[in-house]
Amino acid sequence: MKSNLLIDRRTCLMGLGASLALPLLETMSWGKTTKGQPFKPPVRLGFMYMPHGVIMDQFWPATPESFLSSPPPALESLRPVIEQCLLMKGISGVPISPFNGAPHALELSTWLTAALPDANKRSQIHIAISADQIAANYVGGYTSLPSLELATMPQTHKENQEGLNEGYYSHCSFRSATQAVPAETNPRSVLNRLFGKFDKPGQQAQTDPLDRQMLDLVIGGAKDLRRKLPQTDQHKLDEYLDSVRSVERRIAAIEYRQKEAALEKAGVRSSKRHASDSPPIEIKIPIGDKRSEYMQVMCDLNVLAFQTDTTRVSTYIGSTPNGVSYPELGFSDAHHSQTHHNNKAEQVAKVAAITKFNIDQFAYMVRKMASLREGEGTLLDNCIMMWGSGLEDGNKHARENLPFIIAGKGGGTVNTGRFIANTKGNQGDLLSTLLKCAGIPLDRPVGIATKQLAEMTVNL
């Protein structure tokens, strides 16, 4: 391709009245790209969660010097990519007063918001926009899906600690202060969402040309209706329109993938950004019920979504604090019950095994990213992947020293291959810094943030 398709400011402003986001095509480029320079892949931002904290002495390295050569047992599976990882000890969570009786309702819901729910509206969702959705609002227009939300377990837990809405137990993504983002738990549905609707495995269905016409009518009519509604009903209508726009984006994604398939059939490799890029990975839906196989296919879907630039923001809730067990590890005890171990060796060993199991799935994902060529490096080079938990220690519900693993160089913005043993910062500081590393501008701190963590960055 001899030239890039650049859209000037005047054309953009003239088109604002009727616009639709398109995927980033080969004929397009960033306005700041210098002629003759290779394409710089975008930075992707991903989050993976495990509840109930960790066994601290099996998670944190003994010393900063031993991190690369002798990682602790929980991190052993990360050894092949350890130089692409960063650990920081000393990140404190959100203090949960006046909700001291709701540690599990808040461990996940505060994880990406770094904020507490509104104490005067406990029965409603009313917290803050989450870091992943802040990123999606900024980069989502460049991809067919603004963000991808995955979960291992259905988000249906029923409990009301401190009178808090049950949605706080199983959601980490919030589109706004009052709107939790649901996650998809079915791998087949995720695959269909990423690449179109399927009648049978391997057979893509034709899209209905009436869908787009109907959406235009719905959105146009809703705008007229909104002006006549009271504020409460306006809020309900806004949530409905968000779901309609999600359908619209899905139709656009299907149409785009159909065009790509036709081009590839004609011998045009339209989605390749660089001659040495790895081809998209193959997704195989597991048949059995092994948790590791299930989690790994969800990780594969995350990798594929990033690799094909279908989205640049993802979250994966590996499990939630409501009774999950791990029979694959040789015992059926629930994760939560074992975290209240009172230092009994057998229970401590089970919690350590569960922690290692979850980190192993994260390691599976980031190792695959490191094996895929992209541009002048690997997919992992251009990602920032965060694994972590909303509690430090499930035995005491402590939150003063939350466990986090950062993997990926963020396009050269994250200084990896280190364990920083004495970090001074909080959950909001970490999230604010990750967003900055991903190129996301902030007009306000994330949650309780007070600063950027300069020690984790490269010349930012």
C-alpha positions, 0 to 999 in steps of 0.5 A, spaced: 500 500 500 503 506 497 499 511 502 495 511 508 488 513 508 488 519 513 481 523 515 482 530 516 479 534 521 474 538 517 472 531 514 471 529 521 467 534 523 462 535 517 461 527 519 459 527 526 452 528 525 452 521 522 458 517 524 459 509 525 466 507 528 469 502 523 475 497 524 482 500 523 483 497 516 490 497 512 489 503 508 488 507 514 493 509 519 494 514 525 495 521 524 502 521 527 505 515 523 511 518 520 512 516 513 517 510 512 517 508 519 514 501 521 507 500 523 507 500 531 501 495 534 496 498 539 497 497 546 492 492 549 489 492 556 487 486 560 485 484 567 484 477 570 481 476 577 481 471 583 478 472 589 480 471 597 487 473 596 494 468 597 498 465 601 503 470 602 510 467 603 508 462 597 507 468 592 512 474 594 519 473 592 524 472 597 528 478 595 528 482 589 534 479 586 531 472 587 525 474 583 528 472 576 532 466 578 528 463 583 521 465 583 516 463 588 512 456 588 506 460 586 509 463 580 513 457 577 509 457 571 511 464 569 518 462 569 519 462 561 516 469 561 519 472 568 523 477 564 516 480 562 513 480 568 513 486 574 511 485 581 510 490 586 509 489 594 505 494 598 499 496 593 493 497 598 486 496 597 480 501 598 478 501 606 471 498 606 469 502 612 463 503 613 462 496 610 466 492 614 461 486 614 462 486 606 469 484 605 466 479 599 461 484 596 467 489 595 473 485 593 471 484 586 467 490 585 472 495 588 478 491 584 477 496 578 474 501 580 478 503 586 472 506 589 466 504 594 459 504 593 454 509 595 453 508 602 446 511 601 444 507 595 446 500 598 441 496 594 442 499 588 448 499 583 452 505 585 459 505 585 464 508 579 466 507 572 471 501 572 478 502 569 477 497 563 471 501 561 475 508 562 480 505 557 474 502 552 471 509 552 477 512 549 480 506 544 473 502 543 472 506 537 478 503 533 475 496 534 469 492 533 468 491 540 469 496 545 471 491 550 470 484 552 468 481 559 469 474 560 467 470 566 468 462 569 461 462 573 454 465 572 454 472 575 448 470 579 450 469 586 444 471 591 447 475 598 446 482 601 452 483 606 451 490 609 445 491 605 449 491 598 446 490 591 448 482 590 451 485 583 457 487 587 459 480 588 460 478 581 462 484 577 468 488 576 466 492 570 462 498 570 460 502 564 458 508 569 456 508 576 450 505 576 451 500 570 454 493 571 457 490 565 455 483 564 460 478 562 460 472 558 461 465 560 459 460 554 466 460 550 461 458 544 457 464 545 464 468 546 467 466 539 460 467 536 460 474 539 467 475 536 466 473 529 459 472 527 453 468 528 453 461 526 448 456 524 452 450 525 460 449 528 464 452 522 458 454 518 457 462 518 450 464 517 448 470 513 446 477 517 439 479 516 439 486 512 433 488 516 437 488 523 441 495 521 434 498 518 431 496 525 436 499 529 436 505 525 428 506 527 429 504 534 435 509 535 432 515 532 425 513 535 428 513 542 432 520 541 425 523 540 422 519 546 427 521 551 426 528 551 419 527 553 421 522 559 422 524 566 430 523 569 428 516 572 426 513 565 431 517 561 436 513 565 432 506 563 432 508 556 439 510 556 441 503 559 437 500 553 440 504 548 447 501 550 444 494 549 442 496 542 448 500 540 452 493 542 447 489 537 449 495 532 457 494 533 456 486 533 452 487 526 458 491 524 463 486 526 459 480 522 459 484 516 467 486 517 469 479 518 464 477 512 468 482 507 475 479 510 473 472 509 471 474 502 478 478 501 482 472 504 478 467 499 480 471 493 487 471 496 488 478 499 490 477 506 487 483 509 488 483 516 495 482 516 499 488 519 506 486 518 509 480 514 512 476 519 505 477 524 503 470 526 496 467 523 490 468 528 490 462 533 485 456 532 480 456 538 477 449 540 471 449 544 472 443 550 467 438 551 469 436 558 468 439 564 475 440 567 476 447 569 483 448 566 481 446 559 475 451 560 479 457 563 484 456 557 479 456 552 477 463 555 484 465 555 485 463 548 479 467 546 482 473 549 488 472 546 485 471 539 481 478 540 487 482 541 491 478 536 485 480 531 484 487 534 477 485 535 478 489 542 483 492 546 480 491 552 478 485 556 477 482 563 476 475 565 473 473 572 476 467 573 472 465 579 468 469 584 467 469 592 461 464 592 463 457 593 467 455 587 471 448 588 477 445 584 476 437 584 481 437 578 486 438 584 484 432 588 479 435 593 472 438 593 473 443 598 470 450 597 475 455 595 472 460 600 472 455 606 479 453 605 481 461 606 479 461 613 485 456 615 487 459 621 494 457 619 492 449 619 497 446 614 492 442 610 488 448 609 494 452 607 496 447 602 489 447 599 489 455 598 496 455 595 494 450 590 488 453 588 492 460 587 498 456 583 492 453 579 489 460 577 496 463 576 498 457 571 492 459 567 494 466 567 501 464 565 498 459 559 495 466 556 501 470 557 506 465 554 501 464 548 502 471 547 509 471 548 509 466 542 506 470 537 509 475 533 507 482 532 510 487 528 517 488 530 516 484 537 511 479 540 503 480 542 505 480 549 510 486 548 504 490 546 500 488 552 499 490 559 496 484 562 494 484 570 492 478 574 490 479 581 485 479 587 481 484 591 484 481 598 491 480 601 489 474 605 482 471 605 483 468 612 483 475 615 480 479 610 486 483 609 487 489 604 493 492 606 498 489 601 494 486 595 497 481 590 498 483 583 502 480 577 503 485 571 505 482 564 507 485 558 511 491 556 505 495 554 509 497 547 515 499 551 512 503 557 512 498 562 519 496 566 518 489 567 523 483 569 523 486 576 520 485 583 519 492 587 519 490 594 517 496 598 512 500 593 508 506 596 501 506 593 494 504 593 489 500 588 487 507 584 495 509 583 496 502 580 490 503 575 491 510 574 498 508 572 496 502 568 492 506 564 497 512 562 502 506 560 496 504 555 496 511 552 489 512 556 488 520 558 485 521 565 481 527 566 481 525 574 484 520 578 481 513 578 478 512 585 482 513 591 488 514 587 493 520 589 499 519 584 502 515 578 507 510 580 513 512 576 517 506 579 513 501 574 514 505 568 519 507 562 520 514 561 513 516 562 
